[in-house]
Amino acid sequence: MNFRNLLMASAMTAAAIGFVAPAPAVAAGAKDVQLLNWWTSGGEAAALDVLKQYLAKEGYAWKDVPVAGGGGEAAMTTLKAMVAGGDPPMASQILGYFALDYAEAGKLANVNSLAKKEDWAKVLPTALQKFTTTDGNWDAIPINIHSVNWIWVNKAVMAKIGGTEPKNFAELIALMDKAKKAGVTPLALGGQPWQEAILFDSVVASTGGIGFYKKAFIDLDETALKSDTMKTAFDNLAKLRAYVDPNYAGRDWNLATAMVIKGDALMQVMGDWAKGEFKVAHKEAGADFLCYRFPGTDGSVIYNTDMFAMFKVPESQRAGQLALADASMSVAVQSAFNAIKGSVPARMDVPDTAFDMCGKKGIADVKKANAAGTFVGSMAQNYAQPPAIAEAYHDVVTKFFHGEIKTSTEAVADLYKSIEAAK
Ligand code: BGC
């Protein structure tokens, strides 16, 4: 299959599962940088522009391979088809265990010379290096650290209902009741599996504590997975159903964010890419919106990192690939890019001066959590377990949220069974 047919085939798969087809990619030349990515929302595109401009100044033209679809599911389908067809992109945005799979399959190139020269091992959290390196080879470049255990709140709506920051799950419910009484949708949710799974990451950590989250999702400990605490987590998730609007099913994440921006909803539970949408809408942290850690998870960072996997490419494309890696790891790009994107720099030595109050909190939280052992990979976002297990998780959580799995007891049993089957 040639390159274009491959893209069409993956576009058809993507369309079949409800995503927008990717734009045709252009083969990269010597002074080109090609990146497959799913950064197609307003905030995401604005952040990506920082990287494009930086590389343009160095004389590199940007060859975008955008594959719309939040969370990157459609992008990963496209990437798989391109790699299988022997025509991988120069680099691809990628999450956690997906990168490890490509590395193990021998598909990735390394940028060891750059990594050594700039001593990346010193400036990146150790936890991330499990995903950026394989057998000591640096083959994925982390441009940021996102975290999923955030709540994004419309400040004016909060003032109108007389709300304050919820410190535990019960207070969260009480706050949402206030919004409901005032006729505002309490919780803006995009009812897609990956978004519901993100919500459940936070609910599990809030219900059982971060130690429980780690046992269940990082260790896949049978007792934790089958515990009453997990059942209570599903009960808590079920409680949240009462606070979403009737049209939530299938909604894109950025449209849910827009509901909060406009004041049609009080809050969204979402990764800090949501902040990028507030920013492009010219809304300011502290003045127009507020960021809280999901109640009961302050002090913990449930992270995902956007990495660029470096694929094996013809020698003629190598300069562009190295330029992308170099730019993405530069302090200047990590500062400017992440201030717009909503994430925080992957490099721990980037000052927080360019960041708003939420970004400053995000940077401090990562440092604290990294030191305290509470910097933990997101199960929803492929940083706790390999793709097959993460997919099983999405599936059970979404079936439960939409009522296909009826009780929490059944959900607990199904989750354990599906995880076992996916191992
Ligand atoms: C990525 C973010 C992106 C979000 C929504 C996440 O998987 O890490 O960079 O903004 O998906 O598309």
Residues whose N, C-alpha, C, O or C-beta is under 5 A from the ligand:
A	BS01	BGC	W38 G69 G70 G71 G72 W273 D306
